[in-house]
Amino acid sequence: MNDNIVFMLSYIPTPLIFLIAGLMIWRFPPRYGETYGYRTKLSQSSEQAWDFAQVFWGRMAVITSIPVFVLSM
């Protein structure tokens, strides 16, 4: 019984955290050069690439976190 509770407490919040992070970065993308965000060499190549990468990653995080959350139930 206790093992099941520990499993649920550690497994279910992960997709929720991913969903919240995706929504935040999608709706409120960080400015170019911030210390957080989707930071790769290509996304940091220009401000236009940075803006696109933040919105794209946010959408992908939201899209992938929903089925993972359903499967974790």
Steps between C-alpha positions, in 0.01 A plus 500: 500500500771750594703419188202584280452838667868589464489398135196718430644798687820485297359403160183706449647849569765462229266554200322776691828685554582452132155634406535808721850573371383463141205731553717762667763499225238485225288787636778706661817420304827620653683787335803428289798410715309419819641237732204269447318371196575256220872573466684337213768629266247533217235670714756752619624581150263796460214669680252374240621141547480544878139622486397215271674236712333617822149491354562170320644331811212627711244356260682167475527477879126555538412257221723222637419549868126441459524138372778426750278624781209284379727196475637561849156476655 
